[in-house]
Amino acid sequence: MTSGSDVVLQGPVMAGLIRAVAALTESGLEAFVIVGGVAVAARLGQAHRATTDVDTVIDEVAHPDAIETLLALPDAQPDPTGSHRVLIGGTKVEIIGVGAVEDNALDGLTELQTLFVSAHTWALSTATPVTLASGAGPTVRATGPFATPAALFAMKLHAIQDRRPTSRPEKRSSDALDLYRLLLQLDADGSLRADLASAPSPLRYAVRAATQRVLIDDAARTRGWLSASDDQAGQVTADELRYLARPVVDALANRGS
């Protein structure tokens, strides 16, 4: 929910996540953006599903020593599960490094690789500030750069296709739920698809193809993942997913992607 200009997130783990966002903003890093489940919750204005870490995209050219910078923070320590992860106050912060990408630099990449690179780079360049506050007292508050709904939609289209067969099945369920909520709640006025239509052409093409595949052609499979996410979303049909997705495909087709 929102309170004035704050997005208030309820739930016992939210205070820790918000403290981690605050630590990122106080670290001295400038070119970064919050993505993933926390960013989706921020844009929806509610903690619509469980999430326990903070995914962050950074400009690795501007901040080649980002991990070392974060480890210098109070209450920070290395995460034993990966060199690109840091624990801040016990909350996992995962770092995804990107750099500036020219269209011709994408030559030779697969469609899925193009979607990953261009979506994360675009998320970094189009981030806007959001202020989060925890619902539990004492209130914890943090303002930081968050990915836009359109950029989150593009990144989630990559994630749902790129999960390894060994990944926990709830990961794809979470991806499906995020895609559904973003379209249902943030594209009713056409704003999400309009933002996507303004994206660089390689990203528009990749998003259009992925939306067609994931939410229209393979809607029944995606609906299966969605049905495992929560009871309410479990009632959504494949036709409803197609109904929400077609305007996105049409908008990008009309843009000439």
N, C-alpha and C positions, 0 to 999 in steps of 0.2 A: 504494500500500500504506500501511498505518498502522504507526506505531511508538510504542507507548504512547498518548499523547493527540495525537501529531502525525500529520498526513497527509503521507507522504513521496512526492514526485512525482519520478519519474525522467525523464531526458531533458536534452539539452544546453541547451535554452532556458528550462528551468524556473527556474533561479537568477535570471535577469533578471526573469521574471514575479513571482517571490516578492519580489524587491527592490522592485518597483513597488508591490506590496501593502503592504509595510512603509512605503514613503514615504507612501502614502495615510493610513495609520494615524498617522503622525507629523506630518501636515500641519496638524493642528488642526481638520480637518473631523470632525464628529461624526455627522451624519445622512446616512450613505451605506451602500451595500451592494454587494458584489462579485457580479456576475452573469456570464452568458456561459460560454464554454468553460472558463475557469479555475475558475469556481464548480462546474460540472458535474464536472470532474476532482476537485475537493476533496470533493464529496459521494460520488462513486464510490470515492474512495480510490486513484485511479490516473489517469495521463495517458493516457486511452484513445484520444485523437486529437491531431493537431497543433493548437496554438493559439499565437498570437504576440502577442496584446494582452490588456489587462485592461479589461473593460467594467464600468462603475461607474454605479449609479443614485444620485443625490443629491437631497436635499430642497432645491429651488431657492429656497424661501421662507426656510429657515434659512441657506442659503449662496448668496446671489445672486452672490457674487464667487468662486465655487469655482475657476474657471479661473485667475484671478489668484493665488489662494492656492496652487494647485499650481505655477504658474510661478515662485513665490518659493522653491520647494524647490531645494536644491543639485542640479546635474546635470539640471535641467529646462529644456525649451525648447518653443516652439510647434511643433505639427505642421503642416507646410504643406498637408496634405490636408483640414484642416477646423478651424474656430474652436472646436469642442467637443472637440478632441483635444489632448493634451499628450504629449510624449516625456519620459519619466523614465529617465535612464540608457540611452537608446536604445530603451526599450520603450514602445509606444503605449498610452496610457490614454485611453479614450473615455468621455465624460461624458454621461449621459442625465438631464436634469432633470425632476423631477416635483414636484407639490404635493399637499396634502390634497384628496381628492375625495369629495364627498357623492354619494349615489346619484342625486339629481335633476340633478347636474351632468353626468351621462352621457346625459341625454335628447337625442335628435337625433343621437347618434353612431351610426355603423355598428357592426355586431357586431365587426368586426375592430378598429376604433378603440377600442371598449369593452374588448376583450381586452388591447390594448396598455396603455391607461391604467391599468386596474384591476390588471393583473398586475404592472406595475412598481411601482405604489403599494403593493400588498400585499407585494411582495418587500422593500420598504424597511421596512415596519412589522413584518414577521415574521422578520427576519434573526437569525441566531444565530452566535456566534463559532466559527471554525475556525483551528487552527494548522497552517500549511504549512511543510514543510522540503524542501530540495532533496536529491536523492539523491547528487549529486556533491560531492566535497570541494573547498574547505572548505564545510561546510554553511551554507546561508542559511535563516533562519527568520523567519516573520512570522505574527502573529495578527490577524485582522480579521473584520468582519461579512460573512457570506456568505448568499446566498439559499438558502432551504430547497429540498429536492427538489420539493415541490409547486409552489412559485413558479417554479422553473426550468422545470418541465413546462409551466406556463401560458405563460411567455414564449417558449418554443421553439415552442409551437403557433402563436403569433402570427408568429414569425420565418419559419417554413417556408411560411406562406401569403403573406407580405408581400414576399418577395424579388422584385426587379424582373427582368423578362425578360433584362436585360443583365447581371445579377449572375453571377459565376462559378458554374458548376454545382456545384462542390464545396461551396458554402455550404449549399445545400439538402441535400446528402448529409450534411454535418456535423449539420444540424438533425435529420434523420431518425435518424442514429446516436444523438444525445443523447436523443431521445424514446424510442427503443428501449431504450437502456441504463438510463435512469431507471426505466422500467416493469419491465424484467427484473430489475434488481438491487435496486431500492428500493421496489417495490410488492408483492413476493412475500408480505409479511405484511399487506398492506392499508394500510400507514401513509401512503403518498403519497395514496391516494384519500381516506382519512379526513381528512387535512389539507385537501384540496381541498373536502371537504364542509363544512368549517368556515369557508370563505372567504365574503366578502360575496356576496349573491345575484346581482348583475350579473356578477361574475366566475364564479360557479358556472355560470350559464346559458351564458356565452360559452365556457367550457372544455368543458362538455358538448357543445355544438354543434360546436365545433372538433374535439374528439376523435372524434365520430361521423363527421365529414366526412373528416378527414385520415387516421385510422387504421382506419376501418371501411369507409365508403362508397368512399373513394379509396385503399384499402389497396394495391392493385396498383401504382398510381402511386408511392405513398410507398415501397413495396418496391423499386421501380426506383431511386429516389434512394438508398435504403439500400444497395443492392447495389454502388454505386459507392464506398462509404465505406471498406470494407476487406474482405479475403477472407472472414473469419469471418462478418461481418454479411451478406455477399453470399449466404449460404446460407439466410437467413431467408425464409420464405414470407409471402405476403399473409395467409393464414389464421392464421399465428402472430401477426402484428401485430393482427389482429382479436381473437384470443384474449386478448392482453395488455390490449387497450383496453376490451373490453366491461365488465369489472368497474368501471372508472372511470365509464363512462357510466351503468351501473346504480346505482352509489353516489350519483351526483349526481341521478339521476332520483328515487331514493328520498328524497333530501333536499328534494325539491320545487323544484329549480332550474328 
